Amino acid sequence: MAYSREDIDRVRERTDLVELASEVTRVKRSGRSVMAVCPFHSEKTPSLSIDPARGLFHCFGCGKSGDVFGWVQETQGLGFSDALELLARRAGVTLTRDPEASKHRDRRERLVDAVERTVSFYNERLRTADDAGHARSYLRSRGYDADVVDRFHLGYAPDGWEVLVKHLRGAGVSDEAITGAGLASRSRRGGIVDRFRNRLMFPIYDVRGDAVGFGARLLDGDGPKYLNSPETPIYHKSRLLYGLNWAKSQIVRSDESVVVEGYTDVIAFHLAEMPVAVATCGTALGEEHLDLLRRFSKRVVLAFDADEAGAGAAERGFERSVPGDLDLRVAVLPEGRDPADMVAEGDVDDLKTAISSSMPLLQFRIERELARFDMAEPEARGRAVRAAAALISLHPDGVVRHEYAVLVSRQTGVDVNAVESTLTGTRHGTETPPAVDEGPLTGPQRTEREVLRLLLANDTVIRSYEVSLDLFSDPLNRAAFEIIMPLVESIEPGMGPDLGAAIGSDDHSESALLRSLAMQQRPLADADDVMKRLKQEAVERRIKVLEADLDLFDANADPQGYSDRFERLIALQNERRELRSRE
């Protein structure tokens, strides 16, 4: 860990958990006790208890619990170190870091400082400079006043080659920091020149609220309409969502986020008093974006333009949503209009209706697929059913698959039994059908089976980990692990274990599972990633067991026993945070 235990304890002592909680949810004091509406699940009656003296919280509704650091991690989606630094700044505590960690963080701070100075420079230029008049005119045409400019720190990059570079040099910022932050690039002559020129600037912040880059709209002249910061040590577009720093608290409270296509769409949602919108930063919606959003809410609504490009963006999200633990949905907007247009034209109620009446992404995808076929032709109806069945078969829930089969039957006129027959054939018509039909697998079950595949391949990386039986939760996977692990331990890394000698023609389920996994042709997963997930899932299980025990425990009858269990819970949650901080 980069910080001393003494620093962590000082931050904990100087942080008021009740004050922290009041910033994201309703808090009610009653004598010495404090209750709050839990922001981690939907409820109207407060069930989250806060112990101000010890700095601990526990929800008797959903089971979430932890300390001040856990609160910040859960509500703001941060790792432990980032949560500690945030609370340290808030409490006025100076943290002592080890030398190696300091080098990395000091460089990051220099780059963030360069970007934040640039945000201020561009913002001041937009508000006061004569050459920014056309940028101010453009904003007025969008209905943006000075309050919007200041609220979202909008700016203007002047049409010059070294205007920003000279300003930052004058403020003592090094050329290394200027180029390292993606604010300038090398010219043919070896000098550095401004990256952004004659553009309206949208600063992009990470989830902690640090300025890390820009999205820049061309106002006139030649060049791409939008230009984003390049990849830098602090700007990774696959892990950033524009507006999340402003929206995260409301997303937690409402348990819903909305993904839109553009920066002005995000601003429009704020102006419509729906501050839950985010946008990708010059890239398609990806798995890491969804991983970021699932830290704050389970329901994610895609509100893209109702044209072919917008529908295509929604369809790309589909591949990342089934199977999954997100309630990923699509809001169908009026043809040819985006959220920014709707808000500017006063159609806020229509926008809210589109969000509240959003449909599951799988349903959207099926209906789009069916619309391609002429339902008046029998052969076209058959092709439509097969196309829809290919999509439905991806869903892990049998009940949901049946309901979508009913939907397809109604829209095509094909008997539901015929649709389900096609669906069954699709699910089992692969080149290597599963030898063991265990039904839909949970996330932990899939992770455990990936570990088994790596062990069957005697992967050298997986051999470097201590893989133990207690990390497996599924009985079938545990039984399979007990067969394969002794084989792997008895041979050199890279050699193939003799599975045939171990199980022969044994027809037990665990043997059939191992044969099935050994025959799969798809690439092996990354061993580091799989082991990280396996450990996280094992810790999550232990946390749930302990939380269930606490829910039933009589704290008044045995205060010490309750305290001991609560401390074990905190230790497990700290272990979970440490695992997450390595992501």
C-alpha positions in Angstrom: 0.0 0.0 0.0 1.3 3.5 -0.9 0.2 5.1 2.4 0.9 4.5 6.0 -1.7 3.1 8.5 -1.2 6.3 10.5 -2.2 8.5 7.6 -5.3 6.3 6.9 -6.4 6.5 10.5 -5.9 10.3 10.6 -8.2 10.7 7.5 -10.7 8.3 9.1 -10.8 10.3 12.3 -11.2 13.6 10.6 -14.0 12.5 8.3 -17.7 12.9 9.2 -19.5 9.9 7.6 -22.9 11.5 8.3 -21.8 14.6 6.4 -20.6 12.5 3.5 -23.9 10.5 3.4 -26.0 13.7 3.4 -24.4 14.7 0.1 -26.0 11.8 -1.8 -29.0 10.8 0.2 -31.6 11.9 2.8 -30.2 11.6 6.4 -32.4 11.6 9.5 -31.0 12.0 13.1 -32.9 10.5 16.0 -31.1 11.0 19.3 -27.7 9.3 19.0 -28.6 7.2 16.1 -28.6 8.2 12.4 -30.7 6.6 9.7 -30.6 7.3 6.0 -32.4 6.3 2.8 -30.0 3.7 1.3 -28.5 4.9 -2.0 -27.5 1.4 -3.0 -31.0 0.1 -3.5 -34.5 1.5 -4.1 -36.4 2.3 -0.9 -38.6 5.0 0.6 -38.2 4.1 4.3 -34.7 4.6 5.7 -32.9 1.3 6.4 -29.3 2.4 6.4 -27.8 2.9 9.9 -24.8 5.1 10.4 -22.5 5.0 13.5 -21.0 8.5 13.5 -18.6 7.7 16.4 -17.0 4.6 14.7 -17.5 5.9 11.1 -19.4 2.8 10.0 -22.5 2.2 8.0 -24.8 -0.8 7.5 -28.0 -1.2 5.4 -30.5 -3.7 6.8 -32.3 -3.7 3.5 -29.6 -4.6 0.9 -26.7 -5.6 3.3 -24.2 -3.0 2.1 -21.8 -1.9 4.9 -18.4 -0.4 5.4 -16.5 2.6 6.6 -15.9 6.1 5.3 -13.6 4.8 2.5 -16.1 2.2 1.5 -18.8 4.8 1.3 -16.7 6.9 -1.1 -15.7 3.9 -3.2 -19.3 2.7 -3.5 -20.9 6.0 -4.2 -18.2 7.5 -6.5 -16.8 4.3 -8.1 -13.2 4.8 -6.9 -10.5 2.5 -5.8 -9.3 2.6 -2.2 -6.2 4.8 -2.9 -8.3 7.4 -4.8 -10.9 7.4 -2.1 -8.2 8.0 0.5 -6.7 10.9 -1.4 -10.1 12.5 -2.0 -11.0 12.3 1.7 -7.5 13.5 2.7 -7.9 16.6 0.6 -11.3 17.2 2.1 -10.0 16.7 5.7 -6.8 18.7 5.1 -4.5 15.7 5.8 -1.1 15.6 4.0 -0.4 12.0 3.0 3.1 10.5 3.1 3.7 8.3 0.1 6.5 5.8 -0.6 9.0 7.0 -3.2 7.9 4.8 -6.2 4.3 5.7 -5.7 5.2 9.3 -5.4 7.0 9.3 -8.8 3.9 8.0 -10.5 1.4 10.2 -8.7 3.6 13.3 -9.0 3.7 12.9 -12.8 0.0 12.5 -12.9 -0.5 15.6 -10.8 1.7 17.6 -13.2 -0.4 16.4 -16.2 -3.7 17.1 -14.5 -2.4 20.6 -13.4 -1.5 21.4 -17.0 -5.0 20.4 -18.2 -6.7 22.3 -15.5 -4.7 25.4 -16.3 -5.8 25.0 -19.9 -9.4 24.7 -18.9 -9.2 28.0 -17.1 -7.3 29.6 -20.0 -9.9 28.4 -22.6 -12.8 29.4 -20.4 -11.5 32.9 -19.9 -10.8 33.3 -23.6 -14.4 32.3 -24.4 -15.9 34.7 -22.0 -13.8 37.8 -22.7 -11.6 37.6 -25.9 -12.6 39.4 -29.0 -11.5 36.5 -31.2 -14.1 34.2 -29.4 -17.1 36.3 -30.6 -18.2 33.7 -33.1 -17.9 30.9 -30.5 -20.2 33.0 -28.1 -22.6 33.5 -31.0 -22.7 29.7 -31.6 -23.5 29.1 -28.0 -26.3 31.7 -27.9 -27.8 29.9 -31.0 -27.9 26.7 -28.9 -29.6 28.6 -26.0 -26.5 28.4 -23.8 -26.0 31.4 -21.5 -23.0 32.4 -19.3 -24.3 30.1 -16.5 -23.9 27.1 -18.9 -20.4 28.2 -19.9 -19.3 28.4 -16.3 -21.2 25.3 -15.1 -19.6 23.1 -17.7 -16.3 25.1 -17.9 -16.7 25.5 -21.7 -13.9 27.3 -23.5 -12.5 28.5 -26.8 -9.2 27.5 -28.3 -7.9 30.4 -30.3 -6.8 30.1 -34.0 -3.1 30.3 -33.4 -0.2 27.9 -33.4 1.4 28.6 -30.0 -1.1 30.7 -28.0 -1.7 28.0 -25.4 1.9 26.8 -25.4 3.2 30.3 -24.6 0.5 30.8 -21.9 1.4 27.5 -20.1 5.2 28.1 -20.4 4.6 31.5 -18.8 2.8 29.8 -15.9 5.8 27.5 -15.4 4.4 24.4 -17.1 7.2 22.3 -18.7 7.1 21.2 -22.4 7.1 17.6 -21.2 3.9 18.2 -19.2 2.2 20.1 -22.1 2.9 17.3 -24.6 2.4 14.6 -22.1 -1.1 15.9 -21.3 -2.0 15.9 -25.1 -2.3 19.7 -25.2 0.4 20.2 -27.9 2.3 18.1 -30.5 5.7 18.3 -32.1 6.1 20.3 -35.2 8.3 19.4 -38.2 10.9 21.8 -36.9 11.0 20.1 -33.5 9.1 22.7 -31.5 5.6 22.2 -30.0 2.4 23.7 -31.3 -1.2 23.8 -29.9 -3.2 20.7 -30.6 -6.6 22.6 -30.6 -7.2 25.7 -32.7 -10.4 27.6 -33.4 -12.6 25.1 -31.5 -15.3 25.2 -28.9 -13.8 23.2 -26.0 -15.6 20.7 -23.7 -13.3 19.8 -20.8 -13.5 16.1 -19.9 -13.1 15.0 -16.3 -12.5 11.6 -14.8 -14.7 10.1 -12.2 -12.8 11.8 -9.4 -13.4 15.2 -11.0 -9.9 15.8 -12.3 -9.6 17.5 -15.7 -7.8 15.0 -18.0 -8.6 16.0 -21.6 -10.9 17.7 -24.1 -13.5 17.2 -26.7 -13.2 20.0 -29.3 -15.8 21.1 -31.8 -14.7 22.9 -35.0 -16.5 26.2 -35.4 -15.5 26.9 -39.1 -12.8 26.0 -41.6 -11.3 22.6 -42.5 -10.8 19.6 -40.2 -12.8 17.0 -38.4 -15.9 18.3 -36.7 -14.9 16.9 -33.4 -11.3 16.3 -32.2 -10.5 14.7 -28.9 -7.4 14.5 -26.7 -5.0 11.8 -27.7 -4.4 8.8 -25.4 -2.2 10.0 -22.5 -1.2 8.6 -19.0 -4.3 10.4 -17.7 -6.7 10.3 -20.7 -8.0 6.8 -21.7 -11.1 7.2 -23.8 -12.2 3.6 -23.3 -12.4 4.3 -19.5 -13.9 7.8 -19.6 -17.5 9.0 -19.8 -18.1 12.7 -20.3 -20.3 14.1 -17.6 -20.0 11.2 -15.1 -18.2 13.4 -12.6 -21.3 15.6 -12.5 -23.9 12.9 -12.8 -22.7 10.1 -10.5 -24.5 11.1 -7.3 -27.8 11.4 -9.0 -27.2 8.2 -10.9 -26.6 6.4 -7.6 -29.8 7.9 -6.1 -32.0 7.1 -9.1 -30.2 3.8 -10.0 -30.3 4.8 -13.6 -27.9 6.3 -16.1 -28.5 7.5 -19.6 -25.9 7.2 -22.4 -26.1 9.8 -25.2 -24.0 10.5 -28.2 -22.7 14.0 -27.7 -21.5 16.5 -25.2 -24.3 18.9 -25.9 -26.8 16.0 -25.3 -25.3 15.6 -21.8 -25.6 19.3 -21.1 -29.2 19.1 -22.4 -30.1 16.5 -19.8 -28.8 18.8 -17.1 -30.8 21.7 -18.4 -33.8 19.5 -18.3 -33.2 18.7 -14.6 -32.2 15.1 -15.4 -28.5 15.1 -14.5 -28.0 11.4 -15.2 -26.5 11.5 -18.7 -23.0 10.6 -19.9 -21.4 10.3 -23.3 -18.4 8.4 -24.7 -15.4 10.5 -25.6 -14.9 10.0 -29.4 -15.2 6.2 -29.3 -17.9 3.6 -29.4 -19.6 2.3 -26.2 -17.4 -0.5 -24.9 -17.2 -3.0 -22.2 -15.0 -0.8 -19.9 -17.6 1.9 -20.2 -20.3 -0.5 -19.1 -18.1 -1.7 -16.3 -17.7 1.9 -15.1 -21.5 2.5 -15.2 -22.4 -0.7 -13.3 -20.5 0.7 -10.3 -23.2 3.3 -10.0 -26.4 1.8 -11.4 -27.9 -1.4 -12.8 -30.2 0.3 -15.3 -28.5 1.9 -18.3 -30.6 3.6 -21.0 -29.1 4.3 -24.5 -30.6 7.5 -25.8 -29.1 7.7 -29.3 -30.4 9.6 -32.3 -33.3 7.8 -34.1 -31.4 7.4 -37.3 -29.4 4.5 -38.8 -26.2 5.6 -37.1 -27.9 5.9 -33.7 -29.6 2.6 -34.1 -26.3 1.0 -35.1 -24.7 2.3 -32.0 -27.4 0.8 -29.9 -27.0 -2.5 -31.7 -23.2 -2.5 -31.0 -24.1 -2.2 -27.3 -26.2 -5.3 -27.6 -23.2 -7.5 -28.1 -22.0 -6.4 -24.6 -25.3 -6.8 -22.9 -26.3 -10.4 -23.2 -25.8 -12.2 -21.0 -25.0 -9.7 -18.3 -26.1 -8.2 -15.0 -27.0 -4.8 -16.5 -30.6 -3.8 -17.4 -29.5 -2.3 -20.7 -32.3 -0.5 -22.5 -33.0 1.8 -25.5 -35.0 5.0 -25.5 -36.7 5.5 -28.9 -36.4 9.2 -29.8 -38.4 11.0 -32.4 -37.0 10.6 -35.9 -34.3 13.1 -36.7 -34.0 14.6 -33.2 -31.5 14.2 -30.5 -31.8 15.1 -26.8 -30.1 18.5 -27.4 -32.7 19.4 -30.1 -35.6 18.3 -27.9 -34.5 20.3 -24.9 -33.7 23.4 -27.0 -37.2 23.2 -28.6 -38.9 22.9 -25.3 -39.9 19.2 -25.6 -38.5 18.2 -22.2 -41.6 16.2 -21.3 -41.3 14.1 -24.5 -37.6 13.4 -23.7 -38.6 12.3 -20.1 -41.3 10.0 -21.6 -38.8 8.4 -24.0 -36.5 7.6 -21.1 -39.2 6.3 -18.8 -40.7 4.1 -21.6 -37.4 2.7 -22.8 -37.4 -0.9 -24.0 -34.9 -3.7 -23.3 -32.1 -3.6 -25.7 -32.7 -7.2 -26.8 -36.3 -6.4 -27.7 -35.1 -3.3 -29.6 -32.6 -5.5 -31.5 -35.2 -8.2 -32.3 -37.7 -5.7 -33.6 -35.1 -4.1 -35.8 -34.2 -7.5 -37.2 -37.8 -8.4 -37.9 -38.4 -5.1 -39.7 -36.0 -6.2 -42.4 -38.3 -8.9 -43.7 -41.6 -8.9 -45.6 -44.0 -10.7 -43.3 -46.4 -11.3 -46.3 -44.1 -13.9 -47.6 -43.9 -17.3 -45.9 -40.2 -17.8 -46.7 -39.4 -14.3 -45.4 -41.2 -15.1 -42.2 -39.1 -18.2 -41.8 -35.9 -16.2 -42.3 -37.2 -13.6 -39.8 -37.8 -16.3 -37.2 -34.4 -17.8 -37.6 -32.7 -14.4 -37.4 -34.6 -13.5 -34.3 -33.9 -16.9 -32.7 -30.2 -16.3 -33.2 -30.5 -13.2 -31.0 -32.9 -14.7 -28.4 -30.6 -17.8 -27.9 -27.9 -15.5 -26.4 -30.1 -14.7 -23.4 -29.2 -17.0 -20.4 -32.7 -17.0 -18.8 -35.1 -19.7 -20.2 -38.2 -17.8 -19.1 -37.1 -14.7 -20.9 -36.3 -16.7 -24.0 -39.8 -18.1 -23.9 -41.3 -14.6 -23.6 -39.4 -13.3 -26.6 -40.4 -16.4 -28.5 -44.0 -15.4 -27.8 -43.2 -11.8 -29.0 -41.7 -13.1 -32.3 -44.7 -15.4 -32.8 -47.1 -12.5 -32.5 -45.1 -10.3 -34.9 -44.5 -13.0 -37.5 -47.7 -15.0 -37.3 -45.6 -18.2 -36.8 -46.8 -20.6 -34.2 -44.9 -20.2 -30.9 -44.0 -23.9 -30.8 -42.3 -23.5 -34.2 -40.4 -20.5 -32.9 -39.2 -22.3 -29.8 -38.2 -25.3 -31.9 -36.1 -23.0 -34.0 -34.7 -21.4 -30.9 -33.8 -24.8 -29.4 -32.0 -25.8 -32.6 -30.1 -22.5 -32.6 -28.9 -22.9 -29.0 -27.6 -26.5 -29.5 -26.5 -26.2 -33.2 -22.9 -25.3 -32.5 -19.9 -27.3 -33.7 -19.1 -28.6 -30.3 -22.3 -28.9 -28.4 -22.0 -28.8 -24.6 -21.6 -32.2 -23.0 -23.1 -31.0 -19.8 -26.3 -29.0 -19.9 -26.3 -27.1 -16.6 -28.7 -24.4 -17.8 -27.7 -20.7 -17.7 -24.5 -20.1 -15.9 -23.9 -17.3 -13.4 -20.9 -15.0 -13.7 -18.9 -16.9 -11.0 -19.7 -20.3 -12.6 -18.3 -18.9 -15.9 -15.2 -17.6 -14.2 -14.6 -21.0 -12.5 -14.9 -22.8 -15.8 -12.4 -20.4 -17.4 -9.9 -21.3 -14.6 -10.5 -25.0 -15.3 -9.8 -24.5 -19.0 -6.5 -22.7 -18.1 -5.6 -25.6 -15.9 -6.4 -28.1 -18.6 -4.0 -26.2 -20.8 -1.5 -26.1 -18.0 -1.1 -22.4 -18.6 2.2 -21.0 -17.2 0.6 -17.9 -15.8 -2.2 -19.8 -13.9 0.5 -22.0 -12.4 2.0 -18.9 -10.7 -1.2 -18.4 -8.7 -2.3 -20.4 -5.6 -5.5 -21.8 -6.9 -7.4 -23.5 -4.1 -10.7 -25.4 -3.7 -12.2 -22.7 -1.5 -12.2 -20.3 -4.4 -14.8 -22.4 -6.2 -18.5 -22.1 -5.3 -20.2 -24.4 -7.9 -20.2 -28.1 -6.7 -19.7 -29.5 -10.2 -16.8 -27.1 -10.8 -15.3 -28.0 -7.4 -15.4 -31.7 -8.3 -13.8 -31.1 -11.6 -11.1 -29.0 -10.0 -10.3 -31.8 -7.6 -9.6 -34.1 -10.6 -7.5 -31.7 -12.7 -5.4 -30.0 -10.0 -3.4 -33.0 -8.9 -2.6 -33.8 -12.6 -1.3 -30.3 -13.2 0.8 -30.2 -10.0 2.5 -33.5 -11.1 3.8 -32.2 -14.4 6.0 -29.3 -15.6 4.5 -26.0 -16.7 3.4 -26.1 -20.4 3.0 -29.9 -20.5 -0.5 -31.2 -21.2 -2.1 -33.2 -18.4 -3.1 -36.7 -19.3 -6.9 -36.2 -18.9 -7.7 -39.5 -20.6 -5.7 -41.5 -18.0 -7.4 -39.7 -15.2 -11.1 -40.0 -16.2 -11.1 -42.6 -19.0 -14.6 -43.3 -20.1 -16.0 -42.2 -16.7 -19.5 -40.8 -17.3 -19.8 -38.7 -14.1 -20.8 -35.1 -14.6 -17.5 -33.7 -13.6 -15.6 -35.9 -16.1 -18.0 -34.9 -18.9 -17.5 -31.3 -18.0 -13.7 -31.6 -18.2 -14.0 -33.4 -21.6 -16.3 -30.6 -22.9 -14.0 -27.8 -21.6 -10.9 -29.5 -23.1 -12.5 -29.7 -26.5 -13.6 -26.1 -26.8 -11.7 -24.3 -29.5 -12.1 -20.7 -28.5 -9.0 -18.8 -27.3 -8.1 -19.0 -23.6 -9.0 -16.1 -21.4 -6.3 -13.9 -19.8 -5.1 -15.8 -16.7 -4.5 -12.6 -14.6 -7.9 -11.3 -15.4 -9.6 -14.6 -14.6 -7.8 -15.1 -11.3 -8.7 -11.5 -10.3 -12.4 -12.2 -10.9 -12.2 -15.6 -9.2 -10.7 -14.0 -6.0 -13.2 -11.1 -6.1 -16.1 -13.4 -6.4 -14.9 -15.5 -3.5 -14.6 -12.4 -1.3 -18.0 -11.3 -2.4 -19.5 -14.7 -1.3 -17.8 -14.4 2.1 -19.1 -10.9 2.5 -22.7 -11.9 1.7 -22.5 -14.8 4.2 -21.3 -12.5 7.0 -23.8 -9.8 6.1 -26.6 -12.4 6.3 -25.2 -13.4 9.7 -25.2 -9.8 10.9 -28.8 -9.3 9.8 -29.9 -12.1 12.1 -27.5 -11.4 14.9 -28.9 -9.8 18.1 -26.5 -6.9 18.7 -28.1 -6.0 22.1 -27.7 -9.5 23.5 -24.1 -9.8 22.4 -22.5 -6.4 21.5 -19.0 -7.9 21.4 -20.0 -10.7 19.1 -21.7 -8.2 16.8 -18.6 -5.9 16.9 -16.3 -8.8 16.1 -18.4 -9.8 13.1 -18.7 -6.2 11.9 -14.9 -5.9 12.0 -14.5 -9.1 10.0 -16.9 -7.7 7.5 -14.9 -4.5 7.3 -11.7 -6.5 6.8 -13.3 -8.4 3.9 -14.5 -5.2 2.4 -11.0 -3.8 2.6 -9.8 -6.9 0.8 -12.4 -6.4 -1.9 -11.3 -2.8 -2.3 -7.7 -3.8 -2.6 -8.6 -6.3 -5.4 -10.7 -3.6 -7.2 -7.9 -1.0 -6.9 -5.6 -3.3 -9.0 -8.0 -3.0 -12.0 
